[in-house]
Amino acid sequence: MAAASWYHRDISRVVAEELLAKAGRDGCFLVRDSESVSGAYALCLLFQRHVHTYRILPDDEGLLSVQTIQGIQAKCFRNLPDLIGAYQQPNNGLVTPLLYPVHRARQAADEDSDGEDGRGGRHVASTVPAGGAGAGVWLGAPIAGRTHISQQLHQRLQEQVHSSPSSDFMGFMAEYLNHHLQLDLEALRHGHPQLRHLSTALVTACRALHRRIDFTLAGLETLARVFDPPVSPRSPAREQVSPGHRSPQPPTDLELLLNKISTVNHLLSSLEKKVLKSLQETVSRHNLALPSVVAAPPPAAKPLAVQSFEVKVGKSQRAALMVDVELGTVTISKRGSGSPEETIPQDKILQLIKYQSMQSKVRLVYDREPQRSLSKDFVFPSARKREAFCQLLQLMKIQHSNLDEPDLISVYVGTWNMGSTPPPRSLASWLTSRGLGRTQDETTACIPHDIYVIGTQENSLGDREWVEFLRASLKTLMAIDYRVVALQCLWSIKIVVLVKPEHERRISHVHTSSVKTGIANTLGNKGAVGVSFLFNGTSFGFVNCHLASGSEKTHRRNQNYSDILRSLVLGDKRLGAFDLTLRFTHLFWFGDLNYRLDMDVQDILAHITKKEFEALLAVDQLNLEREKNKVFLRFSEGDISFPPTYRYERGSRDSYMWQKFKPTGMRINVPSWCDRILWKSHPETHVVCNSYGCTDDIVTSDHSPVFATFEVGVTSQFVPKKAPGSVPEPLACIEWESIEVIVKTASRSKCYIEFHSYCLEEAQRSGENTSQSCDVPGFLKLGWSAKHLPVLNPILPDLEYLGDQHLLLSIKGVESCESYGECCIAMRSMISSMAQQFETFLFHRGEETGSMRGWMKVRVPKDRRSTRERLYEWISFEEEDAEPVADAPTCPKPPLQRLRSRPHSLPEPASGYTNPAYFIFEGVP
């Protein structure tokens, strides 16, 4: 199968259709992996400008058959080549015989050594891919071509030898590449995938490792026997076989080595517990009195001091605002007016309105007398001071609320490529968001966040050592002993999630995953690590990645992103078929993304000196690729107002080291914003980025650490206020009047819609579409009427509960059961007795694949319509219009949610919709 050029592995449906469209002849075909069934395949066949997709399914015995709908008896085949050969004949149930295979593109393996990023390339040197993802391309090559491949691989090996830990090992590998690789390739070509010659070379190269492990294993077993005399843990290779028991087949040398490594791993992990248990039993048996150890009480969180802000009131009146978070008051003291101080308790503050036209101005609305509210406008010295004042008031509201569960939490996200060097003693500036860019004000910098998520790349510290270093740093800064939610590592790529102790019980359903995107997607020098969990009723996902380096490797970075998006296993397993970016209420993606600036280095340096960042952001590869909808669709990023974070001279932040001398010549690494933090949230949720910047005093690496802080709305596990009685409760219902979909596809398959939500007991499914047309080439228009759409009944009918819920929809083909696109709809704005219109984009595997619109309503029983204001809803945003009269009564307006899907660094498109499917809806040519 690997030798077949028509087998394209795990390419997406969209890419497969594009390849067939380029081929353009009836009977063109290719085979790819199925997206809906693991271990199955999809046969894609072009006929009359439309792509027909057939599933190839394995049975219990591993035989393959094509699933057809013409009622023809299924034929079974031992392998894919036999199946394809049979269906090249006519009258086999397909729309046309398989005539013209569409060949897989030949792509050389991307070496992607990390040598240009400082010192991170040492892992790559000792590993040379044998076969791997590119092997299928090599197998069909003539002998001369395969000899040339051996020479290429041997040359690549020689380029890495200078950093190899063992020249003997490299010698064995060179022998294999020169003389035995061709034999393994020939065996693969004839269907024998064991790589026997590679196994022999590895066993020979690892003889010294065998001896060292034997020596270590003997010592560990001896120590274990000291503390556990009756039981002697033995290596699986040394187990005695009873005379009546038939001896199994002896393991190979390589299996024996793996068994020994497994035994060492088991002994090391269990030895500490064994010794502790033995000592405890000794103490108990001999009644030894040990000195009592009184646990020191955890240090109390540092109380916040009263903070004072100088402001202007009205035209020129100066005043001081004093915020006492602990007491819960705001005091207004006007300078030189002789007016008495005015103290406002936190429960009298009704609303805080931020002006968007004047970033340093805020309006405070509060109760003064019964039935009478007042408003005052204050102008702060800077936007940073205004944000600090608002954060303190928000914190005051949270601390003095009577809620059992929080509505709002603060999340810190940090990313740093450490350059394979130990960190400095203090990470204070990084963990408190101080430095360059949009940073925290000194009055709020040391307010502890609820969740800290730290992502690092090229981190040379041990896993436990790094986690304890972070916890100790936060304990010193915040006087809080943060708990570890998760740690996930892939080589030197690490992600750590820490949470306040009081939130530990609110965290559940923790999942971790990693994806390798290094050489042939088998090495972990590049790739991603991820963590997901529920915070009460809100799902979070965090991804830390290290993408391919080099200014010219934009396409490779895009492919890395796509591979991570497709392969990272996070979140609810029931949503595994959905695009990763739709599985979470809030998804944060960060790391050394390695996108560069497409500009001459001297011009870049001149713009940096003048702090002309807008000119540089216009040529930032990540921004350009996002504009083309290649990566990070519908993600958001904070405004970048700090200098490029790479590539600095280690030991200072005064100059960029943009020249790197290598054996192959001088390489230019232009200063760039390699280190980024982006996020994507479900519609109509609350998330505000309060800071985004980098440090200017951590200089151990050639990258500067980057930070971002977020104010995030969360939901609790809802408890109905009305207890269920004996009378059947009225149900809420979600009703659909119609749905229209346009998907980017050359298929004419009938489709159905799957509906998923945490508010439903199980997923629901619509009938087949009732209308279908393909007037525009490459697009399929589908329609469903109310009769073919299910009425959905949420598990709880309460308005307060339903307003926080979302529906995930997936458009699936009837024949292939594969998704043509997925989307998310917020239920909050659909709650009405009248149908409301919605429209949204469809996504699949990181691509925008179409659009959906329709009419729906969410009906709530009359006695379940009570709700409450969330803590974050009392802060709103408003454009400045007429100046209010001082101390004039006013009625607070409902909060206006700030909707910004793109940073200022990324210019807004002419229309909010860039997907061509949307314009087909509207009849725009």
C-alpha positions, 0 to 999 in steps of 0.5 A: 500500500505504501508504494501506491502513488494514488494513496495520499494518506491523511489529506483532507477532503478539500485538498483531495477535491482540489487535486481531482479538479486540477486533474480534470478528467472523468475517471481520475481517482485517489485514495485517502484516509477516512475522516469518520472511521479509524482504519478505513479509507475514502476512495475519491472519484471524479465524474462529470465535474463532481467528486464522488466519495466511497468508503472503503471499510475493513471487516473483522478479518481485515478484508477491505470492501467498498461501501456502495449504495447500488445494492451490488454485492460487496467484494472483499480484498486483502489489500488496497492495490487489489481493490483498486485493480478490480475497480478499474474494470467497468460495471462494479457499482461505481459511477465510472471505472477507476481510470487515471490515478492522481499521484501523490506529490513528491516532497523531500523530507523537511530537515527542519533542524533547530540549529538557527534557534540557538542551541535547540538542535542537539536532539535532532542529530542523533536520529535519522528517519528510516522510512517514515512519512516519506517512505512511500514516495521512495519505494516506487523509485528505480534502483538508481534513484534509491541509491541516490536517496541513500547518498542524500541521507548519508550526506545529511547524517554527516552534516549532523555528526559534529553534534552527535553524542557518539561517533561509534553510533553514527558509524553504525548508522552510516553503514546502514545508510550506505549498504543496507537501506536499499535492502529494507526499501526493497523488502518494503516494496514487496510488502515486508515492513519489518525493517530487519536490517535497521533492527540489526543495526540498532541492536549492534549500535546499542550493545554498550547500552545493554551492558550499562542497563544490566549494570544499573538494573542489578544495582536497583534490584539489590537495593530493592531486595534490601527493603523487601526481602521476601520479594525480588523484582526481576527482569522479565528476561530472567523469569524462571519457567516452570518445567510443565510450562511451554517456553514462549518464543524468545524475544529478539535482542531489540525486544530484550533491550526494551524490556530492560528499559521498561524494568528500569523505569518500573523500579525507579518509579516504585523504589521511593514508595517501597523504601517509604513503606518499609521505613514506616513499617519499621517505625510502627513495629518498633514503636519508634517516636519520631519528632512531630512535624507541625505543618506551617500554615500556608502564608496568607494572601497579601492584602491589597493596600488602598490605591489612589488615582489622580484624575480630572473631573469635568473640565479642569477639576482635579480629584483623587480616587481611593479604592479600598478593595478589602473594605469595598469602597471608592472614595472621591476627594476633590482637590482645593474645592472644600467639598467633603469626601464622598464614599461609595460602597461597592454595592451602590456602584451600578455600572462602569462605562469605558469610553472607546474614543478616549482610552483614559476616560471612564464613567461611574454610575452609582446609587446616591439616594433611593430611586436616584442614580448619578454618574461622574466622568473621570479622566485618568493620566493614561489608559493603563491607569484607567484599566488598573482602576477598572480591574480593582473595582472588578476585583472588589465586586468579586470579593464582596459578592455572595456568589458560591461560584465565580462568574469571572476569573483571570487567566495568565498565559506566558510563552518563552523559548528558553534557548536551552539555557537555565532561567535566571533566578527571578521571573518576576517581570514575566509572571507579573506582566511587566516590561514592554507593550501593553503591560500591567500597572504597578497597582495591579501587577501583583494581583494573583491570577486564578490560572497560570498557563506557562508554555516553554520551548527549548527548556533544558530543565527537568520536568519536576524541577521546572514545575517546582521553580514556577510554583516557588516563584509564584509563592514568592510573588503572590504568597499563594501555593498554587496547585498543579493541574497538568504538566505535558512535555514533548522533548523540550516543549513544556506546558504547565497549568497552575491554579489557585488552591480554592479552584482545585475542586472546580477543575475536572476532565483534565486531558493532555496530548502532544503532537510531533511535527519534526523530521517526517513528523516523527521527532519532537524537536518541533510540535505541540503540547496541549491541556484541556479541562473544565472549570465548572461548566466552562471548557478551556483548551491550551496549546503550546507549540514550536513550529518550523524555523527559517524565514523561507518556511512559511508553508511548512509552518502552516502545515505544522499548524494543520497537523497539530490541529488535526492530531491533538487529542483534547476535550470531550471525546464526543466532540472528536469529529469537530474542528479542535477550535470549536471544542472549547468555550475558550481556546488559547494557542501560543508558543514560538510560532516562528513566523518572520518579517518579510523585509530587509533586515536594515529596514526592519532595524530602522523601523524598530529604532523609531518604534514604527511597529505598524509598518513591520506588522504589515509584513509579518508572515503570521498576519499575512497568512491569517489574511489569506485564511491559511492559519488561525481562522477567526482567532484573535490577538492583542494589539502588538505594541512591543518590539520583535522578541527574536533574535537578541544577543544573549545577555542584553536586550540592546541589540539583535544578533541577526547574523548567524555563521554556520558551516554552510555559510552565513544565515540571516535571522531577521528580528521577528515576532516569533513568540505569540499568544492567540485565542478563540472563544465561542460567540457571545462569551466574555473574554477581554485581553488586559495585557500583551507584552514582553519582558525587557530584563530576562536576557538568558535566551535570544528570545524575550518571554511574552505574556498576556492576561485575560478576564474570562467569563465562566459558568457554574454547574447550574442548579435550578431554583425550582425543585422538581415536583410530581407534575411534569415540568414544562420543557424548553425547546429549540425549533428550526424554521429552515437552514441553508448551507453552502459548502465548498465541494465538488461533491453532489452527496446528500447531507444531514446535520448533527446537533451536539450540545452539553444541554442535550442528553445526546446528539441529534440528527436531521433528515436528509436535505430537502433542496440541493443545487450546484449553480456555482462550480465548486460549491454545493447549496443545501437546504432543510425545511422545518419538517426535516429538522428535529425539535431539540429539548434541553435537559433544563428549561431555565433561561439563566442556564440556556443563555450560557449554552451553545450548539455545535452543528456538523454537516455530514455526507450521507454516503461518507459520513464525513464532515463538510464543515462545523459551526457554533451557534450561541443560544443566548440571542436565539431565546425568543417566542419569535424566530431569530435569524442566524448566520455563521461560517463552517470550519473543518480541519482548520479551513473555512469550508462554507457558510450557514444561515437560517431561522430558529427560536429557543422557547423558555417556559414562562415560570423559568425566565428569571435571570441575573446579571453577571459580574462582568456585565456591569462594565460596558463600552461606549463611544463618547457623545454629549458630555453629561451634566455633573451629578445629573440623574441617569439610567444605566444602559445595558452593557455593550459587549466589545466585539473585536475578532482581529487586532489593530495589527491586522487590518479589517477586511472590507466586509465582515465575510470573506468566505465566497460561500457567503456571497453566493448566498447573497447573489454577489458575483 
